[in-house]
Amino acid sequence: MNMIGKIAIGDSLLRGTVRVHMIHSPAMWPRMIALVFLLGMTAVAADEFTLYELLPPESHQFAIVYDVTETREGAQFFFNPIRSGSVATKESVRERSTGKELQFEVVNGKDAKATGLVPAGTKDDAQFIKVHLPGPVPKGGETRIRILKTYTDAASYYLKDGQLVFDRPLGIKRNVVVLPKGWELVECASPGIVTTEADGRVHVSFLNDRDDQLPVKIVARRLP
């Protein structure tokens, strides 16, 4: 089942005319069609979006763009967790409304909990990117930020029998995974919308409608 159209995802990060392929069995089509419309709606209704750009699988690395809006009145910091098992490099943070670079540092869970901005049950040895907001969030206001980082994680991104495997649960509602150029999708464990850009790269868009993490496993093979 193919559909042609325009999809705007995540603060206009991805725009263009694309071919959309519905994956999974015919029984999944009604849910997938609903997913198309929900993705368009959540671009306005939700404020969290993550783009995963897979780098060559031999590197076990993927670049991340994470958009989020802090709305808690009086908040002076935003804490972005570094997932256990991942090594974060090339971090940078910007205020999305102005493009201004924001100060940040990496702190542990104990220091993060002291601010009252992360759950009390956070482990002391957890790691966070602590973003210094340009000022306390005013009542009824917000601060929109974009965090860029590159993760190295051999446990969730690797080659197996010559195929690329990205196997990583995703917690937020809107996510897009971009395959490296020259790879085609052959398996996807969760419902997703598959699009192809002009440069041939494949995008897989997910909407997590669960109360917990969405189990995402993508398998791809090199094009001949």
Accessible surface in RSA format (square Angstrom, percent):
REM  Atomic radii and reference values for relative SASA: ProtOr
REM  Chains: A
REM  Algorithm: Lee & Richards
REM  Probe-radius: 1.40
REM  Slices: 20
REM RES _ NUM      All-atoms   Total-Side   Main-Chain    Non-polar    All polar
REM                ABS   REL    ABS   REL    ABS   REL    ABS   REL    ABS   REL
RES MET A   1   100.16  51.9  48.97  32.4  51.18 121.9  60.00  51.0  40.15  53.2
RES ASN A   2    87.47  60.3  58.38  56.4  29.09  70.0  12.08  29.1  75.39  72.9
RES MET A   3    65.45  33.9  59.91  39.6   5.54  13.2  65.17  55.4   0.28   0.4
RES ILE A   4   107.50  61.2  74.11  55.2  33.39  80.5  74.15  53.4  33.35  90.5
RES GLY A   5    29.92  36.9   0.00   N/A  29.92  36.9  29.61  81.3   0.31   0.7
RES LYS A   6   171.54  83.7 138.68  85.1  32.86  78.2  81.84  73.7  89.71  95.6
RES ILE A   7    34.85  19.8  26.66  19.9   8.19  19.7  30.64  22.1   4.21  11.4
RES ALA A   8    38.88  35.7  27.62  42.6  11.26  25.6  28.28  39.8  10.59  28.1
RES ILE A   9    12.68   7.2  11.01   8.2   1.67   4.0  12.46   9.0   0.22   0.6
RES GLY A  10     1.32   1.6   0.00   N/A   1.32   1.6   0.51   1.4   0.81   1.8
RES ASP A  11    64.66  45.3  33.04  32.9  31.62  74.8  12.67  29.8  51.99  51.9
RES SER A  12    59.73  50.5  38.92  51.9  20.81  47.9  22.59  48.1  37.14  52.0
RES LEU A  13    54.62  30.4  27.38  19.6  27.25  68.5  30.39  21.3  24.23  65.2
RES LEU A  14    28.78  16.0  25.01  17.9   3.78   9.5  28.78  20.2   0.00   0.0
RES ARG A  15   148.86  62.5 122.18  62.3  26.69  63.5  58.30  79.7  90.57  54.9
RES GLY A  16    28.27  34.9   0.00   N/A  28.27  34.9  23.99  65.8   4.28   9.6
RES THR A  17    91.84  65.3  63.06  63.9  28.78  68.6  48.48  65.1  43.36  65.6
RES VAL A  18     9.97   6.6   5.57   5.0   4.39  10.6   9.97   8.7   0.00   0.0
RES ARG A  19   114.28  48.0 110.53  56.3   3.75   8.9  26.36  36.0  87.92  53.3
RES VAL A  20     6.78   4.5   6.78   6.1   0.00   0.0   6.78   5.9   0.00   0.0
RES HIS A  21    61.12  33.4  61.11  42.5   0.01   0.0  40.88  42.1  20.24  23.5
RES MET A  22    16.52   8.6   0.00   0.0  16.52  39.3   0.00   0.0  16.52  21.9
RES ILE A  23    35.50  20.2  31.59  23.5   3.91   9.4  35.50  25.6   0.00   0.0
RES HIS A  24    77.03  42.1  40.07  27.9  36.96  94.5  37.74  38.9  39.29  45.7
RES SER A  25    59.92  50.6  49.19  65.7  10.73  24.7  44.58  94.9  15.34  21.5
RES PRO A  26    89.30  65.1  82.42  75.1   6.88  25.0  82.65  68.2   6.65  41.3
RES ALA A  27    90.13  82.9  56.68  87.5  33.45  76.1  69.03  97.2  21.10  55.9
RES MET A  28    42.82  22.2  42.58  28.2   0.24   0.6   9.68   8.2  33.15  43.9
RES TRP A  29    92.40  37.1  92.40  44.7   0.00   0.0  90.55  48.3   1.85   3.0
RES PRO A  30    92.77  67.6  80.49  73.4  12.28  44.7  85.95  71.0   6.83  42.4
RES ARG A  31   114.47  48.1 107.04  54.6   7.43  17.7  50.73  69.3  63.74  38.6
RES MET A  32     0.05   0.0   0.05   0.0   0.00   0.0   0.00   0.0   0.05   0.1
RES ILE A  33    63.24  36.0  63.24  47.1   0.00   0.0  63.24  45.5   0.00   0.0
RES ALA A  34    46.98  43.2  39.82  61.5   7.15  16.3  46.15  65.0   0.83   2.2
RES LEU A  35    13.23   7.4  12.69   9.1   0.54   1.4  13.23   9.3   0.00   0.0
RES VAL A  36    33.32  21.9  25.96  23.5   7.35  17.7  26.18  22.8   7.13  19.3
RES PHE A  37   132.51  66.3 126.84  78.6   5.67  14.7 130.75  79.3   1.76   5.0
RES LEU A  38    68.04  37.9  68.04  48.7   0.00   0.0  68.04  47.8   0.00   0.0
RES LEU A  39     8.09   4.5   4.43   3.2   3.65   9.2   4.72   3.3   3.36   9.1
RES GLY A  40    46.52  57.4   0.00   N/A  46.52  57.4  34.22  93.9  12.29  27.5
RES MET A  41   122.82  63.6 112.22  74.3  10.60  25.2 101.10  86.0  21.72  28.8
RES THR A  42    20.68  14.7  20.68  21.0   0.00   0.0  20.68  27.8   0.00   0.0
RES ALA A  43    43.18  39.7  19.82  30.6  23.36  53.1  19.88  28.0  23.30  61.7
RES VAL A  44   138.10  90.9 111.65 101.1  26.45  63.7 115.73 100.6  22.37  60.7
RES ALA A  45    88.36  81.2  46.53  71.8  41.83  95.2  55.88  78.7  32.48  86.0
RES ALA A  46    27.94  25.7  16.29  25.1  11.65  26.5  22.66  31.9   5.28  14.0
RES ASP A  47    64.78  45.4  55.26  55.0   9.52  22.5  27.22  64.1  37.56  37.5
RES GLU A  48    53.93  31.0  53.74  40.7   0.19   0.4  10.15  19.6  43.78  35.7
RES PHE A  49     0.68   0.3   0.68   0.4   0.00   0.0   0.68   0.4   0.00   0.0
RES THR A  50     8.04   5.7   8.04   8.1   0.00   0.0   3.60   4.8   4.44   6.7
RES LEU A  51    19.62  10.9  19.46  13.9   0.16   0.4  19.46  13.7   0.16   0.4
RES TYR A  52    17.24   8.0  17.24   9.8   0.00   0.0   1.54   1.2  15.70  19.4
RES GLU A  53    62.16  35.7  62.16  47.0   0.00   0.0   8.02  15.5  54.14  44.2
RES LEU A  54     3.56   2.0   0.00   0.0   3.56   9.0   0.00   0.0   3.56   9.6
RES LEU A  55    50.19  28.0  48.81  34.9   1.38   3.5  50.19  35.2   0.00   0.0
RES PRO A  56    82.25  59.9  80.53  73.4   1.72   6.2  82.25  67.9   0.00   0.0
RES PRO A  57     1.76   1.3   1.62   1.5   0.14   0.5   1.62   1.3   0.14   0.9
RES GLU A  58    98.20  56.4  75.38  57.0  22.82  54.3  61.46 118.9  36.74  30.0
RES SER A  59    43.59  36.8  25.11  33.5  18.48  42.6  35.99  76.6   7.59  10.6
RES HIS A  60    55.53  30.4  55.53  38.6   0.00   0.0  32.94  34.0  22.59  26.3
RES GLN A  61    48.84  27.3  48.84  35.7   0.00   0.0   0.61   1.3  48.22  36.6
RES PHE A  62     0.00   0.0   0.00   0.0   0.00   0.0   0.00   0.0   0.00   0.0
RES ALA A  63    27.78  25.5  26.87  41.5   0.91   2.1  26.89  37.9   0.89   2.4
RES ILE A  64     7.74   4.4   6.13   4.6   1.62   3.9   6.13   4.4   1.62   4.4
RES VAL A  65    23.90  15.7  23.90  21.6   0.00   0.0  23.90  20.8   0.00   0.0
RES TYR A  66    18.23   8.5  18.23  10.4   0.00   0.0  10.13   7.6   8.09  10.0
RES ASP A  67     1.96   1.4   1.96   1.9   0.00   0.0   1.96   4.6   0.00   0.0
RES VAL A  68     7.46   4.9   7.46   6.8   0.00   0.0   7.46   6.5   0.00   0.0
RES THR A  69    17.33  12.3   7.93   8.0   9.41  22.4   2.85   3.8  14.48  21.9
RES GLU A  70     7.29   4.2   6.21   4.7   1.08   2.6   1.45   2.8   5.84   4.8
RES THR A  71    77.92  55.4  63.21  64.1  14.72  35.1  32.55  43.7  45.37  68.6
RES ARG A  72   107.24  45.0 101.30  51.6   5.93  14.1  67.51  92.3  39.73  24.1
RES GLU A  73   119.67  68.7  89.99  68.1  29.68  70.7  32.86  63.6  86.80  70.9
RES GLY A  74    38.99  48.1   0.00   N/A  38.99  48.1  26.15  71.8  12.83  28.7
RES ALA A  75     5.78   5.3   0.10   0.1   5.68  12.9   5.22   7.3   0.56   1.5
RES GLN A  76   100.11  56.0  95.85  70.0   4.26  10.1   8.01  17.1  92.10  69.8
RES PHE A  77    46.75  23.4  46.75  29.0   0.00   0.0  46.75  28.3   0.00   0.0
RES PHE A  78    20.62  10.3  20.62  12.8   0.00   0.0  20.62  12.5   0.00   0.0
RES PHE A  79    14.21   7.1   2.10   1.3  12.11  31.5   2.10   1.3  12.11  34.7
RES ASN A  80    12.01   8.3  11.99  11.6   0.01   0.0   0.01   0.0  11.99  11.6
RES PRO A  81    77.86  56.7  72.45  66.0   5.41  19.7  72.45  59.8   5.41  33.6
RES ILE A  82    22.69  12.9  13.23   9.9   9.45  22.8  13.23   9.5   9.45  25.7
RES ARG A  83    75.11  31.5  66.87  34.1   8.25  19.6  45.64  62.4  29.47  17.9
RES SER A  84   109.46  92.5  80.76 107.8  28.70  66.1  54.04 115.1  55.42  77.6
RES GLY A  85    65.53  80.8   0.00   N/A  65.53  80.8  40.41 110.9  25.12  56.3
RES SER A  86    12.99  11.0   0.00   0.0  12.99  29.9   0.01   0.0  12.98  18.2
RES VAL A  87    93.33  61.4  89.99  81.5   3.33   8.0  93.33  81.1   0.00   0.0
RES ALA A  88    19.91  18.3   1.70   2.6  18.20  41.4   1.70   2.4  18.20  48.2
RES THR A  89    55.26  39.3  52.52  53.2   2.74   6.5  53.01  71.2   2.24   3.4
RES LYS A  90   156.84  76.5 124.08  76.1  32.76  78.0  94.41  85.0  62.43  66.5
RES GLU A  91    43.46  24.9  24.63  18.6  18.82  44.8   0.52   1.0  42.94  35.1
RES SER A  92    40.68  34.4  39.55  52.8   1.13   2.6  29.20  62.2  11.48  16.1
RES VAL A  93     2.17   1.4   0.00   0.0   2.17   5.2   0.00   0.0   2.17   5.9
RES ARG A  94    98.14  41.2  98.14  50.0   0.00   0.0  24.57  33.6  73.57  44.6
RES GLU A  95    23.87  13.7  23.85  18.0   0.01   0.0   0.02   0.0  23.85  19.5
RES ARG A  96    50.47  21.2  20.13  10.3  30.35  72.3  10.03  13.7  40.44  24.5
RES SER A  97    75.68  63.9  39.45  52.6  36.23  83.5  36.51  77.7  39.17  54.9
RES THR A  98    95.68  68.1  55.74  56.5  39.94  95.2  65.28  87.7  30.41  46.0
RES GLY A  99    34.36  42.4   0.00   N/A  34.36  42.4  27.48  75.4   6.88  15.4
RES LYS A 100   121.40  59.2 111.53  68.4   9.87  23.5  76.45  68.8  44.95  47.9
RES GLU A 101   113.53  65.2  97.96  74.1  15.57  37.1  28.59  55.3  84.95  69.4
RES LEU A 102    12.72   7.1   3.78   2.7   8.94  22.5   6.42   4.5   6.29  16.9
RES GLN A 103   122.76  68.6 106.48  77.8  16.28  38.8  43.22  92.0  79.54  60.3
RES PHE A 104    62.66  31.3  44.19  27.4  18.47  48.1  44.19  26.8  18.47  52.9
RES GLU A 105    61.75  35.5  56.55  42.8   5.20  12.4  43.20  83.5  18.56  15.2
RES VAL A 106    70.27  46.2  42.75  38.7  27.53  66.3  42.75  37.1  27.53  74.7
RES VAL A 107    19.83  13.0  13.93  12.6   5.90  14.2  19.83  17.2   0.00   0.0
RES ASN A 108    54.19  37.4  51.16  49.4   3.03   7.3   6.95  16.7  47.24  45.7
RES GLY A 109     0.00   0.0   0.00   N/A   0.00   0.0   0.00   0.0   0.00   0.0
RES LYS A 110   135.11  65.9 131.13  80.5   3.98   9.5  73.70  66.3  61.41  65.4
RES ASP A 111    79.18  55.5  72.05  71.7   7.13  16.9  17.25  40.6  61.93  61.8
RES ALA A 112     0.00   0.0   0.00   0.0   0.00   0.0   0.00   0.0   0.00   0.0
RES LYS A 113    60.02  29.3  45.79  28.1  14.23  33.9  23.87  21.5  36.15  38.5
RES ALA A 114    91.63  84.3  47.16  72.8  44.47 101.2  60.15  84.7  31.49  83.4
RES THR A 115    49.52  35.2  16.85  17.1  32.67  77.9  26.19  35.2  23.34  35.3
RES GLY A 116    62.58  77.2   0.00   N/A  62.58  77.2  32.70  89.7  29.88  66.9
RES LEU A 117    34.23  19.1  24.31  17.4   9.92  24.9  25.73  18.1   8.50  22.9
RES VAL A 118    17.46  11.5   5.39   4.9  12.07  29.1   8.99   7.8   8.47  23.0
RES PRO A 119   101.91  74.3  89.74  81.8  12.17  44.2 101.33  83.7   0.58   3.6
RES ALA A 120    94.58  87.0  69.45 107.2  25.13  57.2  73.69 103.8  20.90  55.4
RES GLY A 121    74.02  91.3   0.00   N/A  74.02  91.3  43.28 118.8  30.75  68.9
RES THR A 122    22.94  16.3  10.74  10.9  12.19  29.1  15.16  20.4   7.78  11.8
RES LYS A 123   155.70  76.0 146.71  90.0   8.99  21.4  95.52  86.0  60.19  64.1
RES ASP A 124    78.20  54.8  70.19  69.9   8.01  18.9  26.84  63.2  51.36  51.2
RES ASP A 125   111.51  78.1  94.21  93.8  17.30  40.9  45.92 108.1  65.59  65.4
RES ALA A 126    31.16  28.6  20.89  32.2  10.26  23.3  31.16  43.9   0.00   0.0
RES GLN A 127    76.37  42.7  73.26  53.5   3.12   7.4  33.28  70.8  43.09  32.7
RES PHE A 128    14.59   7.3  14.59   9.0   0.00   0.0  14.59   8.8   0.00   0.0
RES ILE A 129     0.00   0.0   0.00   0.0   0.00   0.0   0.00   0.0   0.00   0.0
RES LYS A 130    37.06  18.1  37.06  22.7   0.00   0.0   1.18   1.1  35.87  38.2
RES VAL A 131     0.00   0.0   0.00   0.0   0.00   0.0   0.00   0.0   0.00   0.0
RES HIS A 132    46.23  25.3  43.82  30.5   2.41   6.2  30.80  31.7  15.43  18.0
RES LEU A 133    14.78   8.2   0.00   0.0  14.78  37.2   0.00   0.0  14.78  39.8
RES PRO A 134    66.63  48.6  24.15  22.0  42.48 154.4  32.47  26.8  34.15 212.3
RES GLY A 135    28.58  35.2   0.00   N/A  28.58  35.2  25.25  69.3   3.32   7.4
RES PRO A 136    83.95  61.2  71.82  65.5  12.13  44.1  71.82  59.3  12.13  75.4
RES VAL A 137     2.02   1.3   0.00   0.0   2.02   4.9   0.13   0.1   1.89   5.1
RES PRO A 138    82.31  60.0  72.28  65.9  10.03  36.5  82.15  67.8   0.16   1.0
RES LYS A 139   174.88  85.3 147.93  90.8  26.95  64.2  90.56  81.5  84.31  89.8
RES GLY A 140    87.46 107.9   0.00   N/A  87.46 107.9  43.81 120.2  43.65  97.8
RES GLY A 141    22.27  27.5   0.00   N/A  22.27  27.5  17.55  48.2   4.71  10.6
RES GLU A 142    99.16  56.9  76.29  57.7  22.87  54.4  22.13  42.8  77.03  62.9
RES THR A 143    10.78   7.7   8.06   8.2   2.71   6.5   2.89   3.9   7.88  11.9
RES ARG A 144    69.06  29.0  66.70  34.0   2.36   5.6  17.24  23.6  51.82  31.4
RES ILE A 145     0.00   0.0   0.00   0.0   0.00   0.0   0.00   0.0   0.00   0.0
RES ARG A 146    51.06  21.4  51.06  26.0   0.00   0.0  10.63  14.5  40.44  24.5
RES ILE A 147     0.00   0.0   0.00   0.0   0.00   0.0   0.00   0.0   0.00   0.0
RES LEU A 148    61.08  34.0  61.08  43.7   0.00   0.0  61.08  42.9   0.00   0.0
RES LYS A 149    11.38   5.6   7.77   4.8   3.61   8.6   4.49   4.0   6.89   7.3
RES THR A 150     8.20   5.8   8.20   8.3   0.00   0.0   0.12   0.2   8.08  12.2
RES TYR A 151     7.67   3.6   7.67   4.4   0.00   0.0   5.72   4.3   1.95   2.4
RES THR A 152    42.81  30.4  40.83  41.4   1.98   4.7  36.25  48.7   6.55   9.9
RES ASP A 153     9.70   6.8   8.16   8.1   1.54   3.6   1.54   3.6   8.16   8.1
RES ALA A 154    56.89  52.3  44.26  68.3  12.64  28.7  44.42  62.6  12.47  33.0
RES ALA A 155    91.56  84.2  59.83  92.3  31.73  72.2  71.14 100.2  20.42  54.1
RES SER A 156     9.12   7.7   8.99  12.0   0.13   0.3   9.12  19.4   0.00   0.0
RES TYR A 157     0.00   0.0   0.00   0.0   0.00   0.0   0.00   0.0   0.00   0.0
RES TYR A 158    53.35  24.9  53.35  30.4   0.00   0.0  32.90  24.7  20.45  25.2
RES LEU A 159    65.39  36.4  41.33  29.6  24.05  60.5  41.40  29.1  23.98  64.5
RES LYS A 160   127.36  62.1 121.20  74.4   6.15  14.6  68.03  61.2  59.33  63.2
RES ASP A 161   137.42  96.3  93.24  92.8  44.18 104.5  42.44  99.9  94.98  94.7
RES GLY A 162    52.20  64.4   0.00   N/A  52.20  64.4  34.09  93.5  18.11  40.6
RES GLN A 163    62.44  34.9  62.44  45.6   0.00   0.0  11.68  24.9  50.76  38.5
RES LEU A 164     0.00   0.0   0.00   0.0   0.00   0.0   0.00   0.0   0.00   0.0
RES VAL A 165     6.61   4.3   6.61   6.0   0.00   0.0   6.61   5.7   0.00   0.0
RES PHE A 166     0.00   0.0   0.00   0.0   0.00   0.0   0.00   0.0   0.00   0.0
RES ASP A 167    59.67  41.8  51.65  51.4   8.03  19.0   3.56   8.4  56.11  56.0
RES ARG A 168     5.18   2.2   5.07   2.6   0.11   0.3   1.07   1.5   4.11   2.5
RES PRO A 169    56.35  41.1  55.97  51.0   0.39   1.4  55.97  46.2   0.39   2.4
RES LEU A 170     0.26   0.1   0.11   0.1   0.15   0.4   0.26   0.2   0.00   0.0
RES GLY A 171    40.41  49.8   0.00   N/A  40.41  49.8  16.39  45.0  24.01  53.8
RES ILE A 172    35.14  20.0  30.03  22.4   5.11  12.3  34.86  25.1   0.28   0.8
RES LYS A 173    88.88  43.4  88.65  54.4   0.22   0.5  69.65  62.7  19.23  20.5
RES ARG A 174     9.73   4.1   9.73   5.0   0.00   0.0   0.39   0.5   9.34   5.7
RES ASN A 175     1.12   0.8   0.19   0.2   0.93   2.2   0.00   0.0   1.12   1.1
RES VAL A 176     0.76   0.5   0.76   0.7   0.00   0.0   0.76   0.7   0.00   0.0
RES VAL A 177     0.00   0.0   0.00   0.0   0.00   0.0   0.00   0.0   0.00   0.0
RES VAL A 178     3.48   2.3   3.48   3.2   0.00   0.0   3.48   3.0   0.00   0.0
RES LEU A 179     0.56   0.3   0.00   0.0   0.56   1.4   0.00   0.0   0.56   1.5
RES PRO A 180    16.07  11.7  10.64   9.7   5.43  19.7  15.98  13.2   0.10   0.6
RES LYS A 181   144.24  70.4 122.22  75.0  22.02  52.4  73.73  66.4  70.51  75.1
RES GLY A 182    30.60  37.7   0.00   N/A  30.60  37.7  24.55  67.4   6.05  13.6
RES TRP A 183     8.43   3.4   7.02   3.4   1.41   3.3   0.00   0.0   8.43  13.7
RES GLU A 184    49.15  28.2  49.15  37.2   0.00   0.0  12.27  23.7  36.89  30.1
RES LEU A 185    36.53  20.3  12.67   9.1  23.87  60.0  12.67   8.9  23.87  64.2
RES VAL A 186    51.30  33.8  16.96  15.4  34.34  82.7  24.50  21.3  26.80  72.7
RES GLU A 187   100.91  57.9  93.57  70.8   7.33  17.5  34.72  67.2  66.19  54.0
RES CYS A 188    18.99  14.4   1.76   2.0  17.23  40.5   2.08   5.3  16.91  18.2
RES ALA A 189    65.99  60.7  31.91  49.2  34.07  77.5  42.57  60.0  23.41  62.0
RES SER A 190     5.18   4.4   4.31   5.8   0.87   2.0   1.00   2.1   4.18   5.9
RES PRO A 191    22.97  16.7  19.69  17.9   3.28  11.9  19.69  16.3   3.28  20.4
RES GLY A 192     0.00   0.0   0.00   N/A   0.00   0.0   0.00   0.0   0.00   0.0
RES ILE A 193     0.79   0.4   0.79   0.6   0.00   0.0   0.79   0.6   0.00   0.0
RES VAL A 194    10.19   6.7  10.19   9.2   0.00   0.0  10.19   8.9   0.00   0.0
RES THR A 195     7.67   5.5   7.67   7.8   0.00   0.0   2.78   3.7   4.89   7.4
RES THR A 196    51.89  36.9  43.92  44.5   7.97  19.0  34.51  46.4  17.38  26.3
RES GLU A 197    47.34  27.2  40.62  30.7   6.72  16.0  10.85  21.0  36.50  29.8
RES ALA A 198   118.43 108.9  69.11 106.7  49.32 112.2  82.58 116.3  35.86  95.0
RES ASP A 199    63.70  44.6  46.12  45.9  17.59  41.6  39.22  92.3  24.48  24.4
RES GLY A 200    33.70  41.6   0.00   N/A  33.70  41.6  26.67  73.2   7.04  15.8
RES ARG A 201    62.08  26.1  61.84  31.5   0.24   0.6  10.99  15.0  51.10  31.0
RES VAL A 202    14.50   9.5  14.50  13.1   0.00   0.0  14.50  12.6   0.00   0.0
RES HIS A 203     5.97   3.3   5.97   4.1   0.00   0.0   4.03   4.2   1.94   2.3
RES VAL A 204     0.00   0.0   0.00   0.0   0.00   0.0   0.00   0.0   0.00   0.0
RES SER A 205     1.53   1.3   1.53   2.0   0.00   0.0   0.50   1.1   1.03   1.4
RES PHE A 206     0.01   0.0   0.01   0.0   0.00   0.0   0.01   0.0   0.00   0.0
RES LEU A 207    18.90  10.5   9.19   6.6   9.71  24.4   9.19   6.5   9.71  26.1
RES ASN A 208     1.23   0.8   1.03   1.0   0.20   0.5   0.00   0.0   1.23   1.2
RES ASP A 209    83.97  58.8  51.64  51.4  32.33  76.4  27.16  63.9  56.80  56.6
RES ARG A 210    94.36  39.6  85.87  43.8   8.48  20.2  28.75  39.3  65.60  39.8
RES ASP A 211   161.00 112.8 118.13 117.6  42.87 101.4  42.66 100.4 118.34 118.0
RES ASP A 212    85.17  59.7  72.17  71.8  13.01  30.8  46.52 109.5  38.65  38.5
RES GLN A 213    85.45  47.8  80.36  58.7   5.09  12.1  26.03  55.4  59.41  45.1
RES LEU A 214     8.20   4.6   8.20   5.9   0.00   0.0   8.20   5.8   0.00   0.0
RES PRO A 215    69.67  50.8  66.14  60.3   3.53  12.8  69.04  57.0   0.63   3.9
RES VAL A 216     1.54   1.0   0.08   0.1   1.47   3.5   0.36   0.3   1.18   3.2
RES LYS A 217    85.66  41.8  84.70  52.0   0.96   2.3  29.88  26.9  55.78  59.4
RES ILE A 218     0.00   0.0   0.00   0.0   0.00   0.0   0.00   0.0   0.00   0.0
RES VAL A 219     8.60   5.7   8.60   7.8   0.00   0.0   8.60   7.5   0.00   0.0
RES ALA A 220     0.00   0.0   0.00   0.0   0.00   0.0   0.00   0.0   0.00   0.0
RES ARG A 221   122.98  51.6 122.98  62.7   0.00   0.0  28.41  38.8  94.57  57.3
RES ARG A 222   128.48  53.9 114.09  58.2  14.39  34.3  50.14  68.5  78.34  47.5
RES LEU A 223    86.36  48.1  69.19  49.5  17.17  43.2  69.19  48.6  17.17  46.2
RES PRO A 224   169.37 123.4  96.13  87.6  73.24 266.2 136.67 112.8  32.70 203.2
END  Absolute sums over single chains surface
CHAIN  1 A    11391.3       8666.9       2724.3       6502.1       4889.2
END  Absolute sums over all chains
TOTAL         11391.3       8666.9       2724.3       6502.1       4889.2
